[in-house]
Amino acid sequence: MKAPFRDRTHAGQVLASLLSDYSGVRGLIVLALPRGGVPVGFEVAQALHAPLDVFLVRKLGLPGQEELAMGAIASGGVQVLNPEVVEGLGISMSTVEAVASRERLVLEKRERLYRDERPMLDLRGRTAILVDDGLATGSSMRAAVAALRRREPAKIVVAVPVAAPAVCDDLRSEAVEVICAFTPEPFHAVGLWYQDFSEISDEEIRTLLGRAASREDHMTKCKDVMTKELTCCEPDDSVAKAAQAMKAQDVGSIPIVESLQSKKLVGVITDRDLAIKIVAEGRDPKSTKLKDVMTRDVVTCGPDDDVEKALDAMARHQIRRIPVVDSDRRVIGIIAQADIATRLHEEEKTGEVVEEISRPRAA
């Protein structure tokens, strides 16, 4: 049987296609486990328009029996112990700390080498996709998941091109979402499923992380193209008031906020809502309140998100305007197709978005 992946780059592209639902998710970050996970993670991060970082894990092996893990340390000063081993074998904390101190030096050296003095990104409240080139036993990934939980992300997704089926099941049992492109049985080894499984050098890792960071530094963000002056309505306002605002602004949607003072987004009213929920149902727009007909599940973007995310979200959800909200969900602006097309000259990309938006919705 021919190996399904040409190399790690190809594997990352295949994996990214399975993660497309995460494109546009606010606060998304891709964390790659060095070394093999970095070229895979680079492709995933590029496809999802997400920042890329490394997440280093060092196993704390029992002296004399290094294959037996007492726990692990990870990026960000996280330490996780395995109580079954530490307490079960009566291992002293001084022994644990001696091993941890040694491994911490190695981890910190590699972080300095890979990140080139760039600080680790804040993970609190974010959706983190942990990527590696494959899982045989899953021990490193389990340690990474345990350590990552200490950094308080909102959600953890494990994503790999290939893995042993039992390992995926074990990770799912720990309340982790697992995305795997290929789960062969019998598995044997990760490298068998790659045509080229060459070792990844430290310099290659530095180059890929540098390219990812450069893209982040130079990308156009939503706050750079959004319209800051916008009209909002409140839930108790009438549909007629929103319709008049749409006409005055020549737009097809109006954000609905908790109050005009707080600007906290609670919904949106669109011209489609007016047609289906008001006109088609014969309701009176003057007496019907927005809270009774507004769309509550609103697609949004953050001020520091790449505009590519906004474009992709427009195409995927067939919408023409996206509210920009801060971390407290306060509306601070809005992005329309015209903003991107006129300010960035993204005619080709915007044309593709218009084509997707114009497709008939599934019944």
BELFENMO-V672646 format. One record per backbone hydrogen bond with DSSP energy under -1.0 kcal/mol. CO is the residue of the C=O (numbers start at 1). NH is the residue of the N-H. Records with the same first field share a line. If there is no record, write none. Layout:
# BELFENMO-V672646
CO: NH + NH
This chain:
# BELFENMO-V672646
5: 195
6: 196
7: 11
8: 12
9: 13
10: 14
11: 15
12: 16
13: 17
19: 22
20: 23
22: 25
25: 28
29: 129
30: 53
31: 131
32: 55
33: 37
35: 38
37: 41
38: 42
39: 43
40: 44
41: 45
42: 46
43: 47
44: 48
45: 50
51: 30
53: 32
56: 75
58: 73
59: 61
60: 70
62: 65
65: 68
68: 62
70: 82
71: 60
72: 80
73: 58
74: 78
78: 74
80: 72
82: 86
83: 87
85: 89
86: 91
92: 96
93: 97
94: 98
95: 99
96: 100
97: 101
98: 102
99: 103
100: 104
101: 105
102: 106
103: 107
104: 108
105: 109
106: 110
107: 111
108: 112
109: 113
110: 114
111: 115
112: 116
115: 118
123: 126
126: 154 + 155
127: 29
128: 157
129: 31
130: 159
131: 33
135: 164
138: 142
139: 143
140: 144
141: 145
142: 146
143: 147
144: 148
145: 149
148: 151
149: 152
152: 125
155: 128
156: 177
157: 130
158: 179
159: 132
160: 181
161: 182
162: 135
164: 168
165: 169
166: 170
167: 171
168: 172
169: 173
171: 174
172: 175
177: 158
179: 160
182: 163
187: 189
190: 193
191: 194
193: 5
201: 205
202: 206
203: 207
204: 208
205: 209
206: 210
207: 211
208: 212
209: 213
210: 214
211: 215
212: 216
213: 217
214: 218
215: 219
220: 307
221: 224
222: 225 + 226
227: 334
233: 257
234: 237
235: 291
237: 290
238: 242
239: 243
240: 244
241: 245
242: 246
243: 247
244: 248
245: 249
246: 250 + 251
252: 271
254: 269
255: 233
256: 266 + 267
259: 263
263: 331
264: 258
267: 256
268: 295
269: 254
270: 274
271: 275
272: 276
273: 277
274: 278 + 279
275: 280
278: 283
279: 282
284: 288
285: 240
288: 239
289: 292
290: 293 + 294
295: 268
296: 298
301: 325
302: 305
303: 223
305: 222
306: 309
307: 311
308: 312
309: 313
310: 314
311: 315
312: 316
313: 317
314: 319
320: 337
322: 335
323: 301
324: 332 + 333
326: 329
329: 265
330: 326
333: 324
334: 227
335: 322
336: 340
337: 341
338: 342
339: 343
340: 344
346: 350
347: 351
348: 352
349: 353
350: 354
351: 355
352: 356
353: 357
354: 358
356: 359
